[in-house]
Amino acid sequence: MTDWKNSMSSLPIVYKPLSPFLKLAAKFRSYDVVSEYWCLKYVLQRMYAMKLYSKECIQLAFSLNAYVNMVRGQFFLLAPLADKRSARPFILCEATRMFERADTFDRHARYSVSLVQLYNDASNLFTVLSTLCELDDIAIKIQKYCKWRAWYLFSCFKNGETPLPAPKSIMLGLDSFQSDEERLRCPWEHEEIIPLGEKLALPVQFWNFPADCSQPYSPFEDLVERFGHFNVVYKLCKSAMHALENDNEEDVIDKLERALKLAKLWRKIEYVS
């Protein structure tokens, strides 16, 4: 059976709106089979609704469906895979946990591209949850907040500005989420962010941010990933310059080859409107 993860590099362009959910499922693969399963079920549901019958689309759908059935067979005693009602609390718990983690880093000014991606992941998991049950007002507000905060942080990074804390008037009772030192252990504590590319206009205020999440995908998520990759490219090239000054030929070649490989990933990137 073809591994669906290996198919993501050649994902049909018509399925580009589904890539954030495939990537989210891939993150869950090693530690949360329930969230992985329902992310992939969401993708399959969207695929079937799109009714696309090209050879590459059919192959991906069959591969993904076979994998989902394999997971269901391996964990046939796990109720949340068989029943939406049983799955709801698991998905809600994980979406809330991701949001709490992002909020904790945010409140302690641990700003990074990874933080933007974490807010996006939390928002997307709430979208998956919305196919299992109707989101209550709190869940809708948190999802809306995640989208807005991700946009705000990213615009600050692109414009070379230091993000400001969210106004207390819109914190949605977030103070109930208490921080602890364990949650503050993150790999991006001292990440340097380079404001590359064109500047972005600041997003609308939170209370005016669109509440409609029926179309969860936008090129924004690709822009965030691209921005993160080119920050790495920039730092590799900068490191190569230092190696060149020290006449370290092997290090120069290694850094430039890694930078070129990463940059080439975005040579022919396309977006779906």
Steps between C-alpha positions, in 0.01 A plus 500: 500500500626848412570711809284814481778702668730426207232630262488845658804624307306446176157599633267588209461876485121469526549343843722783625225621741530164678877513558480667846286211625728235347797666667311519829417128478868426433594682822253289698616174344760419764299574814124553444327247276153641572585851381693363201207278402239777510723749319533248217127425508441873460733506199323202342163664558621814323649292216175316437307828504734647236418213257829504311579196287846554351741208533716672762197606707355149498836345593543734797141442617542121480835514681364720774183294539706178523716651773197621697344153480828344611511725807137418577582128475807522721313687773156341459444502877556875522153651526592855382593360158162336455267757649490877451340555839791322670754690289369850586657535848835370374518749212372785717762421766784495246385821325474675836840368608662635182336837554609512867858422399504772235343748741757419769795564267327812368447646847868446582610669174646181353428630151590281201374364169430177687260689727303625198482143369381375839214751500413389146506133600266565793259687274506220241432235763194696612391484134532120513302500825222695328433194280441289811274743684376856498758728660379692804556875538823460695654266243400735217657797681821310568528389137437855386761629744759246377452614140521867591804460726687298237437774243606771743824329605596419142438857384730621780771255394476608135507869594787467747283606793480367854155349567286656771302292751135451410274766658349376825151587380511217245679232696192276513568398857839364397633581846340175611778318314783500753860479379763275650871454439449168321289668231769767456756245384502562127765476226455858377573695819768721342408473131617793288238604244613679183231727341535366145280581200226755452334657801143405587211725594395453861200267535161623607431530871399182676138597551464567126688189384286277272324234699424277199736203514324295232792575264794434734780511242676803365850554358583645844604161636737447208636852546580424864680178409689670217599788728634254758699310238654814355596615849698176522646563151606850606672371814674218308634750245611732779678207667661410166642854478659459843643164394637663183674767707662222703601311184287199603424357156299195612273705725439755225393230254283320758312817603443618143381156382250480787378853428460427128310176566255679729454797266426273203192364679326831426620555143170407336255544786144561391191601695137418466262791530 
